[in-house]
Amino acid sequence: MKRIVPIGLMGIGVYWCIMSIQYGLWVRKGPGGGFLPMLAGILAILIGIWVVKDSFKETDLGKFNKKVFLPIGVMLAIAILSEYIGLICAIVIYLFCWLRFYSKVNLKTTILITIICPCIVYAIFIMWLKVPVPTGIFGRLM
């Protein structure tokens, strides 16, 4: 398990590097749209190599734990749900379920975080930066 995740990270890094080339690494005497993804890809590859190299030093690799894949599944669920109900609503559902049922946070704190965080995301990304996020069914109704 301690080798599977870093190898996956290296694969993602290679994908980022390949895809970043099509956005241009250096455009008009300055960094292009693919510059930061290329750096992130190289960093992911280097970190993956470092972790895999260190895993060979350990004798006890531990037992397989299914909970490692839970955040990946949750992120996939958010991506799929955001197309149907919108990104902000998907974030609300995710935050509430994760805090209340997985982290066992009390109801008052859960509700407070579930209200504040999506409002901050909405204010920064939708109102200020004008990022086109998936609106889902609510965007089609308006």
C-alpha positions as CSV (number, residue, x, y, z in Angstrom):
1,M,0.0,0.0,0.0
2,K,2.9,2.4,0.8
3,R,4.1,1.9,-2.8
4,I,0.8,1.9,-4.7
5,V,-0.3,5.5,-3.7
6,P,3.1,7.1,-4.6
7,I,3.2,5.2,-7.9
8,G,-0.3,6.6,-8.6
9,L,1.0,10.1,-7.6
10,M,3.9,9.7,-10.1
11,G,1.4,8.7,-12.8
12,I,-0.7,11.8,-12.1
13,G,2.5,13.8,-12.3
14,V,3.4,12.4,-15.7
15,Y,-0.1,13.1,-16.9
16,W,0.1,16.8,-15.7
17,C,3.5,17.2,-17.4
18,I,2.2,15.8,-20.7
19,M,-1.0,17.9,-20.6
20,S,0.7,21.1,-19.6
21,I,2.7,21.1,-22.8
22,Q,-0.4,21.8,-24.9
23,Y,-1.0,25.0,-22.9
24,G,2.5,26.4,-23.5
25,L,5.2,26.5,-21.0
26,W,6.7,29.8,-22.0
27,V,4.6,32.3,-23.9
28,R,5.5,35.9,-25.0
29,K,8.6,36.1,-22.7
30,G,6.8,34.9,-19.7
31,P,5.3,31.7,-18.1
32,G,2.4,30.3,-20.0
33,G,-0.7,28.4,-18.9
34,G,1.2,25.1,-18.7
35,F,4.0,26.4,-16.5
36,L,2.5,25.8,-13.1
37,P,1.0,22.4,-14.0
38,M,4.4,21.3,-15.3
39,L,6.0,22.3,-12.0
40,A,3.3,20.5,-10.0
41,G,3.7,17.4,-12.2
42,I,7.5,17.4,-11.7
43,L,7.0,17.9,-8.0
44,A,4.5,15.0,-7.8
45,I,6.9,12.8,-9.7
46,L,9.8,13.7,-7.4
47,I,7.8,13.2,-4.2
48,G,6.5,9.8,-5.5
49,I,10.0,8.7,-6.3
50,W,11.2,9.8,-2.8
51,V,8.4,8.0,-1.0
52,V,8.8,4.8,-3.0
53,K,12.6,4.8,-2.4
54,D,12.0,5.3,1.3
55,S,9.4,2.4,1.4
56,F,12.1,-0.1,0.4
57,K,14.0,0.8,3.6
58,E,11.1,-0.3,5.8
59,T,10.6,-4.0,6.6
60,D,7.1,-3.7,7.9
61,L,4.9,-2.3,5.1
62,G,1.7,-2.6,7.2
63,K,-1.7,-4.0,6.4
64,F,-4.0,-2.9,3.6
65,N,-6.4,-0.3,4.8
66,K,-9.5,0.5,2.7
67,K,-10.0,3.9,4.4
68,V,-7.1,5.2,2.3
69,F,-9.4,5.3,-0.7
70,L,-12.2,7.1,1.1
71,P,-11.1,10.6,0.2
72,I,-10.6,9.6,-3.4
73,G,-14.1,8.2,-3.5
74,V,-15.5,11.3,-1.9
75,M,-13.8,13.6,-4.4
76,L,-15.2,11.5,-7.3
77,A,-18.6,11.8,-5.7
78,I,-18.3,15.6,-5.4
79,A,-17.2,15.8,-9.0
80,I,-20.2,13.7,-10.2
81,L,-22.7,15.4,-7.9
82,S,-21.6,18.9,-8.9
83,E,-22.8,18.3,-12.4
84,Y,-26.3,17.4,-11.2
85,I,-26.8,19.6,-8.1
86,G,-24.0,22.2,-8.5
87,L,-20.6,22.5,-6.9
88,I,-21.8,24.6,-3.9
89,C,-24.6,22.1,-3.0
90,A,-22.1,19.2,-3.4
91,I,-19.7,20.9,-1.0
92,V,-22.5,21.5,1.5
93,I,-23.4,17.8,1.4
94,Y,-19.8,16.7,1.6
95,L,-18.9,18.9,4.5
96,F,-22.0,18.0,6.5
97,C,-21.6,14.3,6.0
98,W,-17.8,14.2,6.6
99,L,-17.9,16.4,9.7
100,R,-21.0,14.8,11.3
101,F,-20.6,11.1,10.5
102,Y,-16.9,10.5,9.8
103,S,-15.2,13.1,12.1
104,K,-18.0,13.0,14.7
105,V,-18.0,16.8,15.2
106,N,-20.9,18.2,17.2
107,L,-24.0,19.5,15.4
108,K,-23.5,23.2,16.1
109,T,-19.9,23.2,14.7
110,T,-20.9,21.1,11.8
111,I,-23.7,23.4,10.8
112,L,-21.5,26.5,11.3
113,I,-18.7,25.1,9.1
114,T,-21.2,23.8,6.5
115,I,-22.6,27.3,6.1
116,I,-19.4,29.4,6.3
117,C,-17.1,27.4,4.0
118,P,-19.4,27.2,0.9
119,C,-20.2,30.9,1.4
120,I,-16.4,31.7,1.3
121,V,-16.0,29.5,-1.8
122,Y,-19.0,31.2,-3.5
123,A,-17.6,34.7,-2.6
124,I,-14.1,34.0,-3.8
125,F,-14.5,31.9,-6.8
126,I,-17.9,32.8,-8.2
127,M,-18.4,36.5,-7.2
128,W,-14.8,37.8,-7.1
129,L,-12.9,35.6,-9.6
130,K,-15.9,34.9,-11.8
131,V,-14.9,31.2,-12.2
132,P,-17.5,29.2,-14.1
133,V,-18.4,26.4,-11.7
134,P,-21.0,23.7,-12.3
135,T,-24.4,25.0,-11.2
136,G,-26.4,21.8,-11.8
137,I,-30.1,21.8,-11.7
138,F,-30.3,25.1,-9.8
139,G,-28.4,26.9,-12.6
140,R,-30.9,25.5,-15.2
141,L,-33.8,26.8,-13.2
142,M,-32.6,30.4,-13.1
